[in-house]
Amino acid sequence: MLEFLESLNPQQREAVIETEGPLLILAGAGSGKTRVITFRIAYLIAERGVSPHNILAVTFTNKAAQEMRNRVEQLLKGRMMGSAPLISTFHSLCVRILRQEIEKLQEGYTRSFTIYDQDDSVRLVKACIKDLGYDEKQLGQRAVQGAISSAKNRGEDADSYAARVEY
């Protein structure tokens, strides 16, 4: 397995073999970040005997996560593993954690929650404006979404927001 280290530059090699603690790779586009991370995962499993289920790699896009999974699989081809490392996007990792732990919030949430994307949110706000009898031209959905977002960022719930807003 160590023969792949020869294809890395000194900085990349150091990031792969220095395995104590977490790793943050901060570098420009095309500098080999994904390569270093995938090689480090393979190194941890093959050379250091780390169980794959103890490894977490987080990236921004589904495409990048799939690319990393493929590269790790290729590097460890033929090796028997009971599980695969968790290579995920920030969003899918957070959803996974929420689905596993949501009941601990003790607020009546269930694992079958739905996450709305931007289009879903726009449709919902538009429907609410209409259902409440407001004129969509005077109370635009973007303004409503902005007000909701600002209130959430301030940590306000519906009651505290309603208490300070003029009707």
Salt bridges, closest charged atoms under 4 A:
GLU67 OE2 - ARG71 NE 2.74
GLU101 OE1 - LYS104 NZ 2.43
GLU103 OE1 - ARG111 NE 3.21
ASP120 OD1 - ARG123 NH2 2.78
GLU156 OE1 - ARG154 NH2 2.82
GLU156 OE2 - ARG164 NE 2.61
